[in-house]
Amino acid sequence: MLLFLLAVVFICDSGWGQVGPLRGIYVSSHAIGQGRSDKLIDDLLVAGGNAIVFDVKDRRGHLSYESNVPLAQKIGASRWKTLDDPVAAVKHWQDLGIYVIARMTCFYDLLLAEYRPEWVPLSKTRGLWSEEALPNWVDPSAVGPQEYLIDLAVEVSSFGVDEIQLDYVRFPTEGDLNDAIFLFDPKKQTKDVVITKFVQEVRAALRPLGVRLSVDIFGVTAWGQKVDALRLGQNVTELLKHVDAVSPMLYPSHFGPGFGNIPKPVDYPYFLVNRGCERLRNLAISNGVDVRPWLQAFDHLVSDFNSTFITEQMHGAEKGGAHGWLLWNSASQYIEGFDAVQKMVAGNTQTLPDSLRYPNH
């Protein structure tokens, strides 16, 4: 009960300015459809958490609610909805003391690519371009997908959510990128300008509606390499001018062998999260933006996955200047995650020695 009351007071006192530090989890549309969301939130509150990120639009293009946006209706985007009354659901979660973030994937959209092939990047060799066998991306520089996403964001704001989070707000990074033709003229414009302008337009649409805006970014973009910004379209310096929070995806398993001269980066969860947050901290502070990283709560490539692997990331984030953190598990399974949250909130974590935290220590 005490944790619940603290969460309620904390959220209510935060107002429109900085919120947090948020301690949250991702709740998939599938988990909601299975009826697991109430148990997940109960367990989160008991552990000491205070935020959820739930799907309103997944990367397949499916919406978790019944949309009134004409294009969404035309392509059947709500056919697999799992929320019958999103307004009531959001209010219920907030009444429990939960800060509610609606996650909306952007340009990776299987459904939209199928029904609007004219919005799919072209291939220099075979018609429509795709990362895989079937088109799965729409062109981020096309007006149609951008307008569709803005319409959805405005609609979602009416649910009463505290924040809308944009994911896959970038250009594709896999497949034969040299074969892809996008609508923008690369001689006159770069990918990062396209993405920044889109985020700026979403911000303009949401500002009068009183909804905060955040973006997910690749973890590597925190290192500020120009080549990454040009390839992804995520220029952090510019993006932070138009959002309230940024969530770098600092999953240790997603840093390839040799990154930073580290043979096996996944073995150093504290170090990678800490350095990523540190690199974003000063830039974020100057823009009044919260750094709120996504942390790895899944076992991919981890030799000994347990709550310590997660708490090490939490410590790295806090020492790096982050304002809270979010746990990602695509299946919304948080046995180790809730244990980590509880230990972290209670101050009962057993930290690793520096020899295991830092490579080449």
Secondary structure by P-SEA (a helix, b strand, c coil): caaaaaaaaaaaacccccccccbbbbbcaaaaaacaaaaaaaaaaaacccbbbbbccccccccccccccaaaaaaccccccccccaaaaaaaaaaaccbbbbbbbccccaaaaaacccccbbbcccccccccccccccccccaaaaaaaaaaaaaaaaccccbbbbccccccccccccccccccccccccaaaaaaaaaaaaaaaacccbbbbbbbbbcccccccaaaaaaccccaaaaaacccbbbbccccccccccccccccccccaaaaaaaaaaaaaaaaaaacccbbbbbbccccccccccaaaaaaaaaaaaaaccccbbbbbcccccaaaaaaaaaaaaccccccccccccccc
